Amino acid sequence: MPEGRCQLCGVDSILKLSHILPAFAYRWLRETSSNGHMRSASSPNQRVQDGLKRYWLCASCEGVLSESETRFASDMFYPYTEGASSRIVYGEWMLRFCVSVSWRVLKFHREEGALRDYDSEAVERIDKALDVWKDFLLHRQPTPRSYQQHMLPLGPIESASKPGNLPTNINRYVMRTIDMDLVKSPTTNFVYSKLGRFLILGFIREDHPNRWQGTKINVKTGVVEPRNYSLPNQFLQYINSRAHHIAKQQTQLSERQRQKIDKAFRSNKGRLANSDQFLAMQSDMRMFGEAAFKDSRSSEPTPEEHNDKDQ
């Protein structure tokens, strides 16, 4: 393993290979699929086994982030995803987990050159968010200040007033996809991290915070449960655009890969029928019928790609 400066605490040390988005989400995606495979949205003709990783953290900081990650996986992610509980009380670990995810995703976009079209003021704001989130994770300050974390638990969409406006893979996207992005508009800028049925938003700028109701993560404790959430309409349109984008990328599958996927489906019919992937497929087919079925057997679970999008 390489030696270098830990990107969190700043100490020179041997660096661990750290996931940008948590490893448990990718394990879940493979384990609950029909055949145990995943494909990258940006390279759909290649199967992948894991998510993006970087040599960023020392062993101590890796352990710090792992604590809240383990709590989120065991107390929130699996109980909610498996339907064991729809009302979950969280503690301080929730905010630390959300900040750790937003910090990693924002740092990744910062290093990958996603800020090329940002003016100097916007870049300064992003660097400030990174510093504040880092200080919070290192217990140097008690809150993330104005750089709030919001979470939206997701579930199957049973109906819509205008289903024709939705992509035919919307439930597969909402329920299954792992995704990340950096979103900006003239009035907002946030980190978008999607872990299956959980959306985490790390706000860098929001000129109209009252547009978001029911999603803010508290510092000490709170409850995730079915409730009425108020979200900007533009954000819902953005989610649709992400699902459309994933569907479009999957049309680039070669005939050879389509045959490979179809063969895997046929040889794993028992696993398919009992999988979470099949549950998401059924939700789409109930809404869209034949249109959803056309691509349901030509796709495998999709982990994230990274893009800088205007909302």
Order of alpha helices (4+ residues) and beta strands (2+ residues): beta-beta-beta-alpha-beta-beta-beta-alpha-alpha-beta-alpha-alpha-beta-alpha-beta-beta-beta-beta-alpha-alpha-alpha-alpha-alpha-beta
